[in-house]
Amino acid sequence: MKSEIKFNINFKTIVSSLLVCSALIIGIVCLYFGIKDTYKLNNITKEYSTTNGYFKDYDIYSKSKDGITYKLIYTYEVDGKEYTVATDYGIRIYTRKEQQ
């Protein structure tokens, strides 16, 4: 006598479960690395002293038909010495017409 064992497995359920588990694992890994870098930066900078900085000027970062992106320039003073720092990313300024 030959006996057969039949499994009632739905292929769609297995694939869906694997996709959900994969997305969950990838999300947890991305969250871990994002929090890890923030935690390290916080530990490095928590003993830093604070100072006031002031907006000084701007430069055009890029121009296109969509608008202009600006690089902002700030100054601050530490121990009587003035420092200047500029953003390393562009800031887009929207006009009232572009926002609508």
C-alpha positions in Angstrom: 0.0 0.0 0.0 1.2 3.4 -1.0 0.2 6.3 1.2 0.4 9.8 0.0 0.7 12.8 2.3 -0.9 15.9 1.0 0.1 19.3 2.3 -2.4 22.1 2.0 0.0 25.0 1.4 -1.0 28.1 -0.4 1.9 29.5 -2.4 0.5 33.1 -2.3 0.4 33.0 1.5 4.0 31.8 1.7 5.3 34.5 -0.7 3.3 37.2 1.0 4.6 36.2 4.4 8.2 36.2 3.1 7.8 39.7 1.6 6.3 41.0 4.9 9.1 39.5 6.9 11.8 40.8 4.5 10.3 44.3 4.7 10.2 44.1 8.5 13.8 42.9 8.7 15.1 45.6 6.3 13.2 48.3 8.2 14.7 47.2 11.5 18.2 47.1 10.0 17.8 50.7 8.5 16.4 51.9 11.8 19.4 50.5 13.7 22.0 52.1 11.4 20.1 55.5 11.5 19.9 55.5 15.3 23.5 54.2 15.7 25.0 57.1 13.8 22.8 59.7 15.6 23.8 58.1 19.0 27.5 58.3 18.1 27.2 61.9 17.0 25.3 62.8 20.2 28.0 61.2 22.4 30.8 63.1 20.5 29.1 66.5 20.7 27.3 66.5 24.0 30.3 68.1 25.8 30.6 70.9 23.2 30.1 74.5 24.3 27.5 76.5 22.5 27.8 79.9 20.7 25.5 82.1 18.7 25.9 82.2 15.0 24.5 84.8 12.6 23.3 84.7 9.0 25.8 86.7 7.0 25.3 86.2 3.3 24.2 83.7 0.6 25.5 82.5 -2.7 23.6 80.9 -5.6 24.1 77.1 -5.3 22.4 76.3 -8.6 20.0 77.8 -11.1 17.5 75.9 -13.2 14.1 76.5 -14.9 12.5 75.3 -11.6 14.1 78.1 -9.6 17.2 79.1 -7.7 18.9 77.2 -4.8 21.0 79.1 -2.3 24.0 78.2 -0.2 23.7 80.1 3.2 26.7 81.6 4.9 26.9 82.1 8.7 29.5 83.6 11.1 30.2 82.9 14.7 32.8 84.0 17.3 34.8 81.8 19.7 37.4 83.3 22.1 37.4 86.6 20.1 38.1 84.9 16.8 35.5 85.1 14.0 34.7 82.0 11.9 32.6 81.6 8.8 30.7 78.5 7.8 28.6 77.8 4.7 25.9 75.1 4.3 27.0 72.2 2.2 23.6 71.7 0.8 21.2 74.0 -1.1 18.2 75.8 0.3 15.4 76.4 -2.1 13.4 79.6 -1.6 9.9 79.4 -3.1 8.0 82.5 -4.2 4.3 82.8 -3.5 3.5 81.8 -7.1 5.6 78.6 -6.9 3.9 77.4 -3.7 0.4 77.3 -5.3 
